[in-house]
Amino acid sequence: MARRATLFIDGNNWYHGLKGLGSVDLGRLDYRRLSLKLVGPRHWIGTRYYIGRVPQSGDVTLYAGQRRFLAKLEAEPRISTHLGRLEPRPVANPTARELRSYLANLRTKIDFRVDGDFTPAVEHVRSRGKRVYGVSASSGARLAAAVNSSIRIREASWFADCYDASVAASDDG
């Protein structure tokens, strides 16, 4: 009997990690295909996609885009969406952006992302004897240390066979 696998996706970090790889047309990603590719030989039980809820009273275009994206995900019976709150991000700082750009080109890399959101959950699941694999387009030291094995996607081309050709090009997601 093949081992079973359930995927948990931190939507915000996933989206920004893919954008950082140079991925385009994220609205065309077929999460069923993506899930099957990620679980490999294991039996795919389901995918849980976690994301902050865009308020209806804010940017109506952003709200409508998120609703379309979530409806597309929920059309697959084995994918569920889980809405949380959006955390405010600091205002863009051109000096900080320039400093990060400089540091990104150094040999020694510094992880700027806070990746501890799922770490306690991963530790709990592992304490129950389950194996946990982390997949990310960006490095996350705390989460990578908590999982059994960490897989880093380094090129946008990894997703080439995960796009839905029947969906019009867009950047929703």
N, C-alpha and C positions, 0 to 999 in steps of 0.2 A: 504494500500500500504506500503510495506516494505521501510524503509529508505535506501537511496543509500550510497555507500561507495567507495571511491577511495583511494588506498594505495600509499604512497610516501616512497620510501626506499632510505636511504643514504647508498649506497652500501659499501663504505669503512668502516664506523662505524659498519654496520650490519655484514659484514664479520669478522672483528676483534672481535666483541662482541660474535659471535658464536664460533669462535676459542677459545676465553677465557672461554667459557662454556665447552670446550672439544669436541665440535662437530667435526665429521670427515665426509669425503665424501661429502663435501659441493657442489661439482659439480653434485651430484645426487639429490639435492633438487628440487622438482617440485614446481615452484613458482605459478602455477595455484592452486594446492592443498593448498599450504601455504596461498595464498591470500584468498581462500574460507574459510579456517579455521580461519583466523584472522578477517574477516568481520562478521563471525557468521551468525545471522539471517538477516543481511542487504543484499541488492541487490548489488553485486559486479559490479561496473562500469568498473574499470580498475586498473592497478598497474603501477606506474612510477618509474623506477629504475635509480637512479642517481649515476654516477661513474666517476672517473677521467680517461681520455683516456691514455692508455699505448702507448708511442711513438713507431712507427714502427722501428725507427732507434736505439732503445735501445736493451733491452734483447728480442731477437726474440722468445724465448720460452714463456716468459711472455706475449708478444704481441699476439702470436698465441692462448694461453690459454684464454686470454680475448676475442678474436674474437669468439672462440668456445662457450664460456659462453654467450656472447651477442646474438649470433645467436640462441642459445637454448631459451633464454628469448623471443626473437622477434618472435619465431615460434608460440607463443600464441598470438592471435589477440588482446587480452585485456591488454597485457603487452607492454609497450614502454620503450626504454632505452634513457637516456639523458647523453651525454658525456660532461665532463668539463675538467678542467686542474688538473694535479696532483700537490699537494703541496709538496715541499721537506720536508722530516722529518730530525730531527737532527740525527747526527751519534750516534750509540749505545754507551751508557756510562755504563760500568759494575757497577760503584759505584751507579749511579742513579737507576739501576735495582735492586741492593741489597737493597737500601733504600726503594724503592717502595714495595718490597717483605716484608720487615719488617713492613712498615706502613699498608700493606694489612691485616696483622694478628692482628692489634689492634682492640679493641672494637669500637672505633670511626672511621668511614670510611671517607676518603677524596676522592673526585671525581677528578681524574686526567684528565679526558677527557674534551675537549672543545666541547660543544654540542650546540653551539649557531647558527650554520649554518642555521637551519630551523626555529629558534625561531621567527624572524620577519615575515616569511611567515605564520606561525601558528597564530600569533597574528592578522595578516590581515584577514585570513580566519575566525577566531572567531569573529572579528568585523563585519563580514557580516552575523552573526547569524548561522554559521555552527558549528557542534560539531567536535572536533578533539581529537583523541585517539592516544597516543604514545605507541609504543611497542618497547622494547629494551631488549637486553641481558646484557646491562651494565647500570649503573645508569647515569643519565644526569640531574643535578639539574635544569639548566635553561630551558631546553626543557620540562621537567616534570612539571615545574611550569606554562608553557604557555598553555599546553593542558587541555582539560576538564577532561580526565582520563588517567592515565599512567599505562601500564601493563608491568611488569618486568618478563621476561622469565628467570628462574633460573636454569633449567636443560636441557641438550641436549636431553633428552628423550621426551621432548615436541614435537620434530620434527619427531618422529618415523613414523607417518602416512603421512608424507609429502615427503618421498623419492620416487624416480622413480626406480622401480626394474628393468626396462628394460635397464637402463644406466649402463655401466661398471663403477666399482669403480674408483674414481679419487679424486683429491683435487682441481680441477679448481673452480674458483668462485671469 
